[in-house]
Amino acid sequence: MTSPRPTPVDIDALLALLLAGGPSAPLRTLLARCGDAAAVLSADASTWREAGCTPEQCHALRHPDPARHDRARAWLASPDHHLIGWSCPDYPPLLRDSPHPPLAVFVDGDPSVLWQPAIAVVGSRIPSAGGRDNARDFATALLGHGLTIASGLAAGIDAAAHRAALALPGPTYAVIGTGPDLAYPRHHRELQAQVARQGAVLSEYPPGTAPRSGQFPARNRLLAALALGTVVIEAAERSGALITARLAAEAGREIFAVPGSIHNPMARGCHRLIRDGATLVTHADDILEGVANMAGELAQALQNRLSTPTSAAPETPRPAPALPDPDYQRLWNALGFDPTGMDLLIERTGLTAASLSSMLLVMELEGRVSSEHGRYTRT
């Protein structure tokens, strides 16, 4: 699905735009007008000002910081490290359609995971034992239905959700509030590396960006936008998880909250969300019903990106349709009329769980495949 790796010239030009800082909307406008980052840099200052760039941005575009450029280039030298710009076709579609999308994102791991249908699982950094169990159980159940688990790699509920995905193993990605080369909290460095190996770690901040308080609410808007919905498991009345929920609502995403004891202070934020209109959930099926429409929109974007057929399946199923993409054909051949689990499909096809999840979602929406309890059959 990914496009050819950008050239060093492309990367340098995009980095210059990113490192200019300031509001991203004028820079996105310039990319749309000029066609690519190199053309933006070649434009004169009046063009930048006309698009809305601040004086500080104009100065930074003309005089980039070589040390920050060198650090970013060094990080991007790894084949598993990526920079996905606004004008790149691999830019995640749900993020592109959100209220405040970043100009570009740094990705450690597999960028295609960001196109998977995902649920954000968030909550308290100091949850109860029951809250951790709920995070693990919801994440496990959602993974069994072919969904990806997204979170913010924070302590508590976030970490429990990521670890549940890693244990299966299943696809997961983290959206972080530092540069992609730093871990916060620091003791999550190995957890962050594991998430990158099995899925992806995403940041809008250049390598070397240290943690600052304002960056984490900004991080939350990306997490909220990338996921089909956000489920909150234990949150105090003033909580970062509630910020994520509010941002998810602003992005047009579904909000889910797990109720708890009236005596648990970590449940008060969830009860407030439910009172304000969030969907009360007690099991994964409640979430699946709520995100069905958004999943269809994501599947359509994925079909367009992969150039897969968009027509509905015929009324009389064909036992072995000729599919134009060889990976889809391999998956079809691996499926049968008996329910088949994800582990067996991975073994039969040699494809990753992340790739299979996307392909199965597309085929299910086309009417070729049905799923129940995380097992798939031909229709």
Phi, psi and omega in degrees: 000332186287152177279168176304145181299133182297152180285163176304326178295316178301315182296313181300318181294316180293322177298321179299321178293315181297314185286352174291340178067196179075188182295141183274339183302315178298325180289324175295322177299317180295320177298319180295322182283319189267338177103320178204170186295323180298320179293325176298315181293331181281345180290163180272168185297329179296325177295319179297315181295321180298327179283349178109008179295142177283163176303323180295319177297315180301317179296317181292326177294324180279331184229074181294155180276111185295327182294317179292322176299314183297320180295318179294318179299318181297319179295319183287351180293338178288139180295341179268003181252135188224152171236116184248111184270166183306322184272001180279136180295344178274000178299129186304128187295321180293326178290321179300324184271007182275166185299322185224070182287147178285160179294326180198162177229143172268134182231125173256110181124218186259108182297337182294339178299332181288350175265355181285148173294120188232154171241130175277127178247115186224166178167199188296147172280345179232065184284165171285169176299323178294324177296318176298318178298318179297318178299316179295314185291317178295316180298317180297316180295318180294321176298323179296339177265012177085012179266156177263147179260123178245145175197189187250010177063019176282170175292159174087235186299317180304308183297321179298320179293315178299317183293326176298319178293318180296327184288333187296305358272153178216168183288140177208151172218155181240140173251120189245161184254018175236181170298157184292349180266000182240150179246139175217122357294156187298329181288357175266014181302314181290321176299317179299319179296321179294318178298318179296323180290323184265343181209251181200153171238127186241141175213145173269358185259140181295157175308141181094354181284115181283161180292133173223149190302320183291342183283339185280320169299324176296319176301320183298328181293327178289316178300315181296321184286324184288331185270153175293328180198165180237128176250127182257125181238104183064117177203136175289171183295332172243106190210146174298330178296326178290328175296316178300318180297317179297317180294325177297318178297320179295331179273003179081021180263164180277145178244131180234146179222138178266121181288160178216189180294142177293346180267355182266113180297337179281356177262350186295324178295321178295318180296323177296318178299317180297318178298327182272002174118358176293154179281125175286128181233142175236349175204169189297330182299328177299324181285318181301319179296324185285336186252008186302316183294316179295325177298322178296320178296319179294320179298321178296318177298320179293320176301315180297320182292323182271353184058043177271161180298143179249357181285153181290156178291147179294159182295325178263109185298140175265132185293333182214074181293150176276111181261135187291334180267126184297328178293321177295321178296320179297319178294316179300318180295331181281341180277154174226193178266000170260143182303133183235128181279167183297320181300318180290324177295321176300316181296318183287326187260334186078007180270162180280160177298323180297314180295317181297321181300315179295315183294319180294323178297315178300314182292328177293318180290334175282349181089010180275333189227146171237153181228147176206124179056040175076012179238147192237144177221156171291151174251000000 
